[in-house]
Amino acid sequence: MNRPLDILLVIIFSAFCVLIISDIYFVQPKIEYVDKEIIKEVKVQPQFETYEVTFYTEGYESTGKVLGDKDYGVTSSGEPVIEGRTIACPESLEFGTAIYIKEMENVFYCTDRGSLITEGKLDIYTSDLEYAKEMGRHEMQVFILP
């Protein structure tokens, strides 16, 4: 027998076994999404739904509040508004619910309500009134995270 050839075959066979075992035991998640600070992995296929999405500010035109009012810049949950994070949701979604919006490539958190925010509607907070007006109203693909 050729000793070096036997050793080489054992090494190749071992590497092949490691690859097979890795594929069996380390299944990759089906979706990854980014939340600006962390990458989360969901091990289930996301179920996207179409929502009507609008944009609002903390100002009078959106909330009826003016700078200096006690609750100016404060959401219904009591948290301050945060751009890229705050979203107003219907009452069927609990405060703290994470919501991925495909078109925005972002995860928002339900921390606010709005009198016009009913089932199938969401309202994203922005500090820029011109941006809110420019964005208007869109149908977007939304995944309510488990």
C-alpha positions as CSV (number, residue, x, y, z in Angstrom):
1,M,0.0,0.0,0.0
2,N,1.0,3.6,-0.6
3,R,1.0,5.2,2.8
4,P,0.9,8.9,1.7
5,L,-2.0,8.2,-0.7
6,D,-4.0,6.5,2.1
7,I,-3.5,9.5,4.4
8,L,-4.6,11.9,1.6
9,L,-7.8,9.8,1.0
10,V,-8.6,9.9,4.7
11,I,-8.1,13.7,4.8
12,I,-10.4,14.1,1.7
13,F,-13.0,11.8,3.1
14,S,-13.0,13.6,6.5
15,A,-13.4,17.0,4.9
16,F,-16.3,15.6,2.8
17,C,-18.0,14.3,6.0
18,V,-17.6,17.7,7.7
19,L,-19.3,19.4,4.8
20,I,-22.2,16.9,4.8
21,I,-22.7,17.2,8.6
22,S,-22.5,21.0,8.4
23,D,-25.3,21.1,5.8
24,I,-27.5,18.8,7.9
25,Y,-27.1,20.4,11.3
26,F,-26.5,24.0,10.6
27,V,-29.5,25.0,8.5
28,Q,-29.3,28.6,7.3
29,P,-32.3,30.9,8.1
30,K,-34.6,31.7,5.2
31,I,-34.6,35.5,5.7
32,E,-32.3,38.1,7.3
33,Y,-33.3,41.6,7.9
34,V,-31.4,44.6,9.2
35,D,-32.4,46.8,12.1
36,K,-29.6,49.4,11.7
37,E,-28.1,48.2,15.0
38,I,-28.3,44.4,14.8
39,I,-29.0,41.6,12.3
40,K,-31.8,39.4,13.3
41,E,-32.5,35.9,11.9
42,V,-36.0,34.5,11.4
43,K,-36.1,30.8,10.9
44,V,-39.6,30.9,9.3
45,Q,-40.7,32.1,5.9
46,P,-42.1,35.7,6.4
47,Q,-45.7,36.3,5.5
48,F,-45.9,39.7,4.0
49,E,-49.1,41.6,3.9
50,T,-50.0,44.8,2.0
51,Y,-50.5,47.8,4.2
52,E,-51.3,51.4,3.4
53,V,-48.4,53.4,4.8
54,T,-48.3,57.2,5.4
55,F,-45.8,59.4,7.2
56,Y,-46.2,61.9,10.1
57,T,-44.2,64.4,12.1
58,E,-44.5,65.5,15.8
59,G,-45.8,68.9,14.6
60,Y,-49.2,70.5,14.6
61,E,-50.1,69.3,11.0
62,S,-49.9,65.7,12.1
63,T,-50.7,65.7,15.8
64,G,-52.3,69.0,16.7
65,K,-49.5,69.6,19.2
66,V,-47.0,72.5,19.1
67,L,-43.5,72.8,20.4
68,G,-43.8,73.5,24.1
69,D,-46.9,71.3,24.6
70,K,-46.5,68.8,27.4
71,D,-46.8,65.8,25.1
72,Y,-45.0,67.2,22.1
73,G,-42.8,64.5,20.6
74,V,-44.2,61.9,22.9
75,T,-46.0,58.8,21.5
76,S,-49.2,57.2,22.9
77,S,-47.0,54.6,24.7
78,G,-45.2,57.4,26.5
79,E,-41.9,57.0,24.6
80,P,-40.3,59.8,22.6
81,V,-40.6,59.7,18.8
82,I,-37.4,58.3,17.2
83,E,-36.8,58.6,13.5
84,G,-36.3,55.2,11.8
85,R,-37.9,53.4,14.8
86,T,-41.3,54.9,15.7
87,I,-44.5,53.8,13.9
88,A,-48.1,54.3,14.6
89,C,-50.2,51.1,14.4
90,P,-53.8,50.0,14.8
91,E,-54.9,48.9,18.2
92,S,-54.7,45.2,17.1
93,L,-50.9,45.5,17.3
94,E,-49.5,45.8,20.8
95,F,-47.0,48.5,21.7
96,G,-43.5,47.1,21.2
97,T,-44.5,45.0,18.2
98,A,-41.6,44.8,15.6
99,I,-42.7,45.5,12.0
100,Y,-40.4,45.0,9.0
101,I,-41.3,47.1,6.0
102,K,-39.7,45.6,2.9
103,E,-39.7,48.9,0.8
104,M,-38.1,50.8,3.7
105,E,-35.6,48.0,4.4
106,N,-36.1,48.7,8.1
107,V,-37.7,47.4,11.3
108,F,-40.0,49.8,13.1
109,Y,-41.6,49.4,16.6
110,C,-45.2,50.1,17.3
111,T,-45.1,52.8,19.9
112,D,-47.8,55.2,18.7
113,R,-51.5,55.3,17.7
114,G,-53.4,57.6,15.5
115,S,-57.1,58.3,15.0
116,L,-56.9,57.5,11.3
117,I,-54.7,54.4,11.8
118,T,-57.1,51.5,11.4
119,E,-56.6,47.9,10.3
120,G,-54.2,47.6,7.3
121,K,-52.7,51.1,7.9
122,L,-49.4,52.3,9.4
123,D,-48.0,55.7,9.9
124,I,-44.2,56.1,10.0
125,Y,-42.6,59.0,12.1
126,T,-40.2,61.4,10.4
127,S,-38.9,64.7,11.8
128,D,-38.9,66.2,8.3
129,L,-42.3,67.7,7.3
130,E,-41.3,68.0,3.6
131,Y,-40.2,64.4,3.5
132,A,-43.5,63.3,5.0
133,K,-45.5,65.3,2.4
134,E,-43.2,64.0,-0.4
135,M,-43.7,60.4,0.7
136,G,-47.4,60.7,0.9
137,R,-49.4,57.4,0.9
138,H,-48.1,54.1,-0.4
139,E,-49.0,50.5,-0.4
140,M,-46.0,48.6,1.1
141,Q,-45.2,45.0,2.0
142,V,-45.2,44.5,5.8
143,F,-44.1,41.6,7.9
144,I,-45.2,41.6,11.6
145,L,-42.3,39.9,13.4
146,P,-43.0,37.0,15.8
